[in-house]
Amino acid sequence: MSVIPAKDPRLTWSGTISLEEGPGWVKPWRIPRGDLDLYSPGESGLAGRAEMPSGVRVRLATDAEELAVGCEPLAEDGRFDLCVGGQIVATAPYAAGATEVCFEGLPAGEKSVEIWLSPAMPVAVRHIALPEGAYCEKSEDTRLRWVAYGSSITHCRTAGSPATTWPGVVARARDFNLTSLGFGGQCHADPFIARLIRDLPADFISVKIGINIYGAASLGPRAFCPAVLGTIATIRDGHPHTPFAVCSPIWGHDRETTPNMIGLTLEQMRAEVAEAVEAFKRRGDENIYYIDGLKLFDESLAEHLPDNLHPDATGYEIMGENFLEEVFGVQGVEVGEKPR
């Protein structure tokens, strides 16, 4: 086999914010690793979630019909996906402790492949191994860029496989270059995340906000709507005209009408997210859209919410299909052809 080191410039790391380099390996992060004290101070668990590569892909052009990903020992059982042209052509399961994940039966001929890493654990890649004689060239990702911010329901650690998270379903269907900022338990309208999105190139932005704030009671009735307004305003500072979907929580069982410890219900939070979007519309923002979370996942899908909070693997795929229909069908969001 021909070994391509993870640091080789022929490999494109898509969906990453920063890369950590160790002795012979590269680990993707979804926040700037050099600024962990700003993004994840004190007792915050954001760093641990940002170290998990949800939506991160290793991209290359090759004619190989098989390849292997060499990595540091993986912490638990999981899967990687390999996609060509947005289609999953191979899924490779592995067991805890594995140091190699192998794909076989890839389409013949020249192609750009994307290896979707597991969203459920940190992954430090050592190399890509190709058969002798197979070529490897850089495949730049020039597709329209989508930045998606959200909670564990956007992180999707329990998706069936890495490319079947709901953002993965949408990105593959729309041919987007996805950057997923879904952080399990850690979507609290953090100012530094809003600043990060502000400064990233983006052709489409989505923010799905509320459920972590409800669960942790991190913002009360006085602060919740202002925090949503501030998140939108900060992002708009860098992307004044980019299509922007602001999503409220999906159906949440008894959380719908049961106040949390500081008096918020999901029904109330949806109304406040909707009002925040309307405030920007009243000021002339014609490219911001309110997406009711119940349009993405409502009570009729309760069988796919096994813990009454997180969708199961099928639920995530349904949620992706519903996002496609609601955002690009019903609401008619149009995403431009040039990065902003």
C-alpha positions in Angstrom: 0.0 0.0 0.0 1.0 3.6 -0.7 0.8 5.7 2.5 -0.3 9.4 2.3 0.5 11.1 5.7 -2.4 13.0 7.2 -0.3 16.2 6.9 0.1 15.7 3.2 -1.2 18.8 1.3 -3.0 16.6 -1.2 -5.6 15.9 1.5 -8.3 18.5 2.0 -9.9 18.8 5.4 -13.5 19.9 5.0 -15.7 21.0 7.8 -12.9 21.8 10.2 -12.1 25.0 12.0 -8.6 24.1 13.1 -6.2 21.1 13.0 -4.1 19.8 15.8 -0.9 18.1 14.8 0.8 15.5 16.9 3.6 13.0 16.4 2.5 11.5 13.1 -1.2 12.4 13.3 -3.7 15.2 12.6 -6.8 15.8 14.7 -9.6 18.1 13.4 -11.4 20.5 15.7 -14.6 22.5 15.2 -13.4 25.6 17.1 -10.0 27.3 17.1 -8.0 25.0 19.3 -5.5 27.8 20.2 -8.4 29.7 21.8 -10.0 27.1 24.0 -9.8 29.4 26.9 -12.1 31.8 25.0 -14.5 29.3 23.6 -14.7 26.8 26.4 -13.6 28.5 29.7 -13.9 27.0 33.1 -16.4 24.2 33.5 -17.7 24.5 29.9 -17.9 21.2 28.0 -17.7 22.8 24.6 -14.1 21.8 23.9 -14.9 18.1 24.4 -17.8 18.3 21.9 -15.8 20.4 19.4 -13.1 17.8 19.4 -15.6 15.3 17.9 -15.5 15.7 14.1 -19.2 15.8 13.3 -19.5 16.7 9.6 -15.7 16.6 9.1 -14.5 15.0 5.9 -11.1 14.1 4.5 -11.2 14.8 0.7 -9.0 13.6 -2.1 -9.0 12.7 -5.7 -8.0 9.1 -6.6 -8.6 6.2 -8.9 -8.3 3.7 -6.0 -11.0 1.0 -5.6 -10.1 0.5 -2.0 -8.4 2.5 0.7 -7.7 2.5 4.4 -7.7 5.3 7.0 -4.9 4.9 9.6 -5.6 6.5 12.9 -4.8 6.6 16.6 -6.8 4.0 18.6 -10.5 4.8 18.4 -12.3 5.1 21.7 -15.5 3.1 20.9 -17.3 1.2 18.2 -18.4 3.3 15.2 -18.4 3.9 11.5 -16.9 6.0 8.8 -18.6 6.8 5.5 -17.1 7.3 2.1 -19.0 9.4 -0.4 -18.6 10.1 -4.1 -20.7 12.8 -5.6 -22.8 13.1 -2.5 -23.7 9.4 -2.5 -22.6 7.0 0.3 -20.7 4.3 -1.6 -19.2 2.5 1.4 -19.7 2.4 5.2 -16.9 0.9 7.2 -17.6 -0.2 10.8 -14.9 -0.6 13.3 -14.5 -1.8 16.9 -13.2 0.2 19.9 -9.4 0.3 19.8 -9.2 0.0 16.0 -6.3 1.8 14.3 -7.4 1.2 10.7 -10.7 1.7 9.0 -10.9 0.0 5.6 -13.1 0.7 2.5 -13.5 -1.7 -0.4 -15.6 -1.8 -3.6 -15.2 1.9 -4.5 -16.3 2.9 -8.0 -13.6 2.4 -10.7 -11.9 5.3 -12.3 -11.1 8.9 -11.4 -13.2 10.4 -8.6 -13.2 12.8 -5.7 -13.9 10.9 -2.5 -14.9 12.3 0.9 -14.3 10.2 4.0 -16.8 11.3 6.7 -15.3 10.8 10.2 -17.4 9.6 13.2 -19.3 12.4 15.0 -19.2 10.4 18.3 -15.5 10.6 19.3 -12.3 12.4 18.7 -10.4 11.1 15.6 -6.7 11.6 15.1 -5.8 10.5 11.5 -2.3 9.2 10.8 -2.6 8.5 7.1 -4.6 7.4 4.1 -3.4 4.1 2.5 -4.0 3.4 -1.2 -3.1 0.4 -3.3 0.3 0.6 -5.0 -0.1 2.4 -8.4 -3.2 4.3 -7.4 -2.9 8.1 -7.6 -3.7 10.7 -5.0 -4.3 14.3 -5.9 -5.8 17.3 -4.1 -9.5 17.8 -4.6 -10.4 21.4 -3.6 -13.9 21.8 -2.2 -15.4 24.6 -4.2 -19.0 24.0 -3.4 -21.3 26.5 -1.7 -20.6 26.7 2.0 -23.2 26.0 4.7 -22.5 26.7 8.3 -24.9 25.0 10.7 -25.0 25.8 14.5 -26.9 23.8 17.0 -27.1 21.4 19.9 -26.7 17.6 20.2 -29.6 17.4 17.8 -27.3 19.0 15.2 -24.2 17.2 16.4 -26.1 13.8 15.9 -23.8 11.5 17.7 -26.3 8.6 17.4 -26.9 9.0 13.7 -26.8 5.7 11.7 -23.5 6.7 10.2 -21.5 10.0 9.8 -23.0 11.1 6.5 -26.6 10.4 7.7 -26.7 13.1 10.4 -29.5 15.5 9.4 -27.0 18.2 8.3 -25.3 15.4 6.3 -28.5 14.5 4.6 -29.1 18.1 3.6 -25.5 18.9 2.6 -25.3 15.8 0.3 -28.7 16.5 -1.3 -27.9 20.2 -1.9 -24.2 19.6 -2.7 -23.1 22.0 0.1 -19.7 22.2 1.7 -20.8 21.7 5.3 -19.3 23.1 8.5 -21.3 21.6 11.4 -21.1 23.5 14.6 -23.5 21.2 16.4 -22.2 20.7 19.9 -24.0 18.2 22.2 -25.3 20.1 25.3 -23.3 23.2 24.3 -25.6 25.5 22.2 -26.2 28.4 24.5 -26.0 31.4 22.1 -22.3 31.6 23.0 -20.9 35.0 21.8 -17.7 33.5 20.5 -19.5 31.0 18.4 -21.5 33.8 16.8 -18.3 35.7 16.2 -16.8 32.5 14.6 -19.8 32.2 12.2 -19.5 35.9 11.5 -15.9 35.4 10.3 -16.3 32.2 8.4 -17.0 32.2 4.6 -20.7 31.2 4.1 -23.3 31.0 1.4 -26.0 29.7 3.7 -26.2 29.8 7.5 -28.6 28.0 9.9 -28.9 28.3 13.7 -31.0 25.9 15.6 -31.3 27.2 19.1 -33.2 26.6 22.4 -33.1 23.0 23.7 -29.8 23.3 25.5 -30.9 26.6 27.0 -34.1 25.0 28.2 -32.3 21.9 29.6 -29.5 23.7 31.4 -31.6 26.7 32.4 -28.7 28.8 31.2 -30.8 31.8 30.1 -34.1 32.9 31.6 -37.1 34.7 30.2 -35.3 38.1 30.5 -32.2 37.0 28.7 -33.3 34.3 26.1 -34.7 36.5 23.4 -31.9 39.2 23.7 -29.3 36.4 23.4 -31.0 35.1 20.2 -31.1 38.7 18.8 -27.5 39.2 19.7 -26.5 35.9 18.0 -28.3 37.0 14.8 -26.9 40.5 14.9 -23.3 39.3 15.4 -23.6 36.9 12.5 -25.2 39.6 10.3 -22.2 41.9 10.9 -20.2 39.5 8.7 -22.9 38.2 6.5 -25.5 41.0 6.0 -27.2 39.3 3.0 -26.5 35.6 3.3 -29.6 33.4 3.4 -30.0 32.7 7.2 -32.4 30.1 8.6 -33.1 30.5 12.3 -34.7 27.4 13.7 -36.6 26.9 17.0 -36.6 23.6 19.0 -38.1 20.4 17.6 -40.9 18.7 19.5 -39.8 17.9 23.0 -42.4 15.9 24.8 -43.4 17.3 28.2 -41.0 20.2 27.7 -43.6 21.7 25.4 -45.7 23.0 28.3 -43.7 22.2 31.4 -41.6 25.2 32.5 -38.0 24.6 33.3 -36.5 25.7 36.6 -36.4 29.3 35.4 -39.8 29.4 33.8 -39.3 28.7 30.1 -41.3 26.2 28.0 -40.5 25.1 24.4 -43.7 26.7 23.2 -42.6 30.0 24.7 -39.1 29.7 23.2 -40.5 29.1 19.7 -42.6 32.2 20.0 -39.5 34.2 21.1 -37.3 32.9 18.3 -40.0 33.8 15.8 -40.3 37.3 17.2 -36.5 37.7 17.1 -36.6 36.9 13.3 -39.5 39.3 12.8 -37.5 42.1 14.5 -34.9 41.8 11.8 -37.5 41.5 9.0 -39.1 44.7 10.2 -35.7 46.4 9.7 -35.4 45.3 6.1 -33.7 41.9 6.3 -35.2 40.1 3.4 -33.0 37.0 3.6 -33.7 35.8 7.1 -36.2 33.0 7.7 -37.9 31.6 10.8 -38.1 27.8 10.7 -40.5 26.4 13.2 -38.9 23.3 14.8 -42.2 21.5 14.6 -42.0 21.6 10.8 -38.8 19.5 11.1 -39.8 17.1 13.8 -43.2 17.1 15.5 -45.2 14.8 17.8 -46.2 12.5 14.9 -42.6 11.4 14.9 -42.5 10.5 18.7 -41.6 6.9 18.0 -38.3 8.2 16.6 -37.5 10.1 19.8 -36.5 7.2 22.1 -35.3 9.3 25.0 -37.9 12.0 24.5 -35.1 14.4 23.5 -32.9 13.0 20.7 -34.1 11.5 17.4 -32.9 8.0 16.5 -31.0 7.2 13.3 -34.2 7.2 11.2 -35.5 10.3 12.9 -32.3 12.2 12.0 -32.8 11.3 8.3 -36.4 12.3 8.4 -35.4 15.6 10.0 -33.0 16.2 7.2 -35.6 15.5 4.5 -38.1 17.8 6.4 -35.5 20.6 6.5 -35.0 20.3 2.8 -38.7 20.5 2.2 -39.4 23.3 4.6 -36.4 25.5 3.9 -35.9 25.1 0.2 -39.4 24.1 -0.8 -42.0 25.8 1.3 -40.0 28.9 2.2 -38.1 29.0 -1.1 -34.7 29.8 0.3 -32.3 30.4 -2.6 -28.6 30.0 -2.0 -26.3 32.0 -4.4 -23.5 30.7 -6.6 -20.6 32.6 -5.1 -19.1 32.5 -1.6 -19.7 35.5 0.6 
